[in-house]
Each structure stands twice: as C-alpha cells, then as structure tokens.
C-alpha cells in the first residue's frame, strides 16, 4: 500500500497526458458560438457554485482557489480569465443549453475530474439541496459519465466534506 500514489497516481504516460498549452491555445482559434476548453471547464465550475441560486462565501473561496491551481486554467493571464469570465456569465445566463454545450466541448479525459471538482464545490457549504442534486444529475448526463465512477467520486467527496 505504501506505493499506491507512486504506482497509481504517478506520472501519466505520454499517451494519456493532456497538452494543456494546446487546449488553452485552442481558445484563440475557436469558431464563434463554440466553447473553448478553458471556457467550458470554467463554465461547469461556475454553474456548480450557482446551481442552488446562491453562492455561499465558502463556495466562492473554493472556486477561486481551484481556478488558481487548475492546470487547465493556470496558463491564462488575469486579463484572459476576466474575458472568459464575462463570456461565461453571459452565455450561462442567456442560453438555456449553455451547460450542455460546455460539457460537450470538453475532452473525454477531462470530464470525470471536472465532475469531481464540481461535486466538491457543490458540497463545500455542507448542504446538498434539491437544486444541487438536480444539477449534479444533469451534469452526469451531459458529461456522459458511468455510474460506478460517479459513485466512487461521490463516496470520496462525501467523506472529504464530512468534517
């Protein structure tokens, strides 16, 4: 068991590793109306913290911390993050299918980790409301996640947020 993190979570093979600079760079060449990967990633996180109609202070703090440490967003400048933030808020507010579109724009290998982040944000305030549960169920469908993986993540996040 002492080698768990080295053998299981150590360096990813080059086949599985995401090229973050390529994903971030793709935002400049995206077609109008489409989501860049950083936009889609951040849109899901924004939707998670606001899915119950309120953004608790702890949820806001957790979101800010996640944005600062996320490899998917780390290479963006503050100005780029501000631009993306404005676009995301407008799109989530103005388009009924924005969350579904954002989820569809994400690479498959990013979807499960993003769900874990979203679940962690939803649980950050210590409550799971009906609106939050509905959001998470929709997110599972939009991200096309399998039930077993979702159960594993939910078990760990529930344990993590217990105290």
N, C-alpha and C positions, 0 to 999 in steps of 0.2 A: 504494500500500500504506500510505502514511502516514495515510490517512483511514479505515483499516479499523475502528478502535474507535469512531470518531465515527459513521460511517455504518452500521455493522453492529450495534454494541452500544450505541449512544446511547440516548436516551430512548425508551421504549416508547410506542406510540400508546395513546391512552386506551382503545381497544377491547381491547387486549392486556394492559393493566396490571391487576394484581391489586389489589383493595382489601383491604389487609392488616388494617385495623381491622374490616372486615366479617367476614373469615374468623375472626379471633380472637374477635370478639363472638359469633359463632355458637355458640361452645362453651357459652355460658350457656343457650342455648335448645335444646340437643340432647336428643333422646329418650334415655331410659335404654337402654344396650346399644349405642348408636351412638357412633362416633368423631367428635370434633370435628376440624377440620383441624389445629390445633396438636398435638393428641394423636396423630393419625395420622402426621404429619410426624416427630415425636419418636420414636414407636414404631419407625418404619423405621430411624432412626439408631441407636437402642438395639439393635435386632435385628442391625444390621450389625456393631457393635463386639463383640457377644457370640456371633456365629454360629459361631465355632470353639470355643466352650466356655471361652474365656479372654478377658480384657480386658487387653491389654498397656497399660503406662503411657502409651505414645505414642498409642494409640487413645483412651484416656480424655482425655488432654490435647487431642487434636484435636476430640473430641466437645464438650468444654466450650467451646473456642474457637468452634466452629461455632454452638453454642446462643447464645453471646453476640453473634455478629454476624449471625445469621439474621434477615431481615426478617419471616419467618413467626412468630418467637418473641420478637423484640426488645421488643414492647409488653407482654409478660407480666411481672408483678411476680415477685420471688423466691418469694413465697408461692404464687402461681399455678403457677409452674414446679415447685415442690415437690409440690403437689397432683397435677398432671399426671404427674409422675414416679412417684408412688406408684400411681396408677391404671394407668399403662402397664406397670409391672413386674408388677403383679398380673394384668393381662389377658394379657400375653405368657406368663406362667408358667402360668396356669390354663386358657387356651383354645387348643386346637390350631390353630384357624383365625384367630387374632388378627391375624397379619401380613397375611393375605389380606384380612380385613375392613378393616384400617387402610389398605391400598393402595386398596381400593375407595372409601374415603371421601375420597380426595384429588381435587382438581380436575385435569383433564387437563393444564393448562398447568404444573402443579407437579410432575408425575411424572418427566419427564426430568431436570430439575435435581436433584430429590431422589435419583434413581438415581446421578447424578454424585457427590453428596455421600456416598452410601452406599459407592460404589466407592472413593472417596478414603479413607474411614475404614477399609475392609477392607484396603487396600494400605498403610496408614500404618505398619504394623510391618515392612514389607519382604517379607512372605511371602504367598503365596496357597495356602491349604490346600484339600484336597478339600471340607471342610465349607463353607469360604467360597465356593468355586466353585459348590457346590450352592445355597447361599443366593442368590448373585447370579443364577443361572439361574432360580430360583423368583421372585425379585424382578422380573426381566424379564417373566415371565409375568403375575404379579399386577398389575403396573403397565401391562401391555398395550403394551409398547414395541416399536418397529420395530428390526429388526436393524441397519440402516445407522446409525441414530442411536447405538445401543449400541456399535457398532464404533468410531465416531468418538470417543465419550467414553472408551472403553477405551484407545484409542491415545493420547489426550492424558494421561489419568491415569497410564498406564504410563510415559510419558515424564516426567511431573512427578515421579513417585515413584522414578525410576531412581537419583537421587543424593541 
